[in-house]
Amino acid sequence: MASLDEQILRATKEIVVKFIEAGRISPTGFHEAFKSIYATVEASAKKNGTQGTPQNTAGSAPDSR
């Protein structure tokens, strides 16, 4: 399994690539956007620790049929 720092870097890279594909980040704003996204992902990951796979907190309660 990859280290936490490596996972943070990979997640940041994936997010930045999606933003570039969507036209939300231009080459001139890449540096600042990458730093900001990295800091956000890092803060979130380190806040949650190494609890494993993130839980789906946005889903609805199971059906009680």
N, C-alpha and C positions, 0 to 999 in steps of 0.2 A: 504494500500500500504506500502511496506517495505521502510525503510529509505534508503537514498542514500548509506550510509556505508554498509548496509546489501546487497544491490544490487551489490555493487562493490565486496564484498566478494564472493557472489554467482557466479558472472561472472568469477572472477578469478579462483574459484574452478572448474567451467565447462571447462575453457581453460586448466588448469593443468591436469584435468582428460583426456581430449582429447590428450594432449601431451604424457601422460603416456601410454595411449592405443596405440598410434602410435609409441611408443618406442623412443620418442625424449627426454624424461627426465628419468634419472635413479634415483633410491632411494638415491644415494650418492649426486646427484646434485639437489635434490628436494628443499632444503631450499633456496638456492640462486635463483633458477628458480622461486619459488613462490614469493619471495620478489620482484624480477624484474617485473614479470607479474602483481602483485598487484599494484606496483608503476605506471606502464604504464596505467592500467585500471583506477586507481584513478585519475591520471593526466588528462586523456581523459574525464572522467565523470565530473570532477570539472571544466574543461576548457569549456565544453559544457553546464554546469549548469544543471538545471532540465527542459530541453526543451521537455521532454516526449520521445516518440519513436524516435530512430534515423532515419534520412531520408536516402533514397537510392540515393546517389550522383553518383554512378557508372553506373546507368541505362541509357538507351538511351532516347531520346525525344519521346513523344507519336507520334503514327502514324497519319498523317494528311489526311487520306483517306476520 
